Amino acid sequence: MADRSGTVFPDRARFMAYAARVMRGLIIDEARARHAKKRGGGFLLTTLHTDVAEKLTDGLWLAKIGDALDELATHDPALAEIVELKFFCGFSVAEIAAMRGVSERTVKRSWEKSRLYLHRAIGSAPPIE
């Protein structure tokens, strides 16, 4: 994010959406790199301290989630953004609702819809809470 000099965000919600997308990319790229045999699949980064990364023991699931999330973003970018904010950045439903200017119930419905879509796209992956 620091490399983007001169970038101006019109409001906090747009900045947070951008930050969520960057976090998602970092987490998924790290998981893919960890499992890439040509890059030494045993390498483990330990600087990320989030409960999301700790709950998923297999980085391949993160890669599958990333691919499914890319597919979701082509169909409904708003749903993909909610997943990025909640799953990859750890924002609460209330925080996401405030950022987006909608009710908490709307965010909860969108979150459930996103979870169903991702579950179907991934198959028998560990549950996303």
C-alpha positions, 0 to 999 in steps of 0.5 A: 500500500505504501508504494501507491504514492499520490493515491487519494481515497474519497472516504474512509469506506473506500480506503478500508475496501482497498486495504481489505483487498490488499490484505487478502492478496498478501494472505493468499499470496503467502499461502500459495508461496508456502505451498509452492514446491519450487519455492520451498513449500516448507517456508513459513511466515510468522509475522501475520498475527490474526486469528483467521490465519491460525484457524485455517491450517492448510494454506491450500484452502486459502488459495481456494477461497481466493479463487472462489472470491475472485469468481464471486467478485465478477458476479457481485463485487459488493459481496466480495468486499464484505468477505474481504473486510470481515474475513481478511481484515477482521472487521465486525458486522457493525464496523462494516455496516458503518463503513458502508452506510447500511444496517447491520442486518443487511451486512449479515444477510450479505455475509450469509449469502457470500458464505453460501456462495463460497461454500458451494464454489469450494466444496468441502472446505473448512467452514468460514465463520 
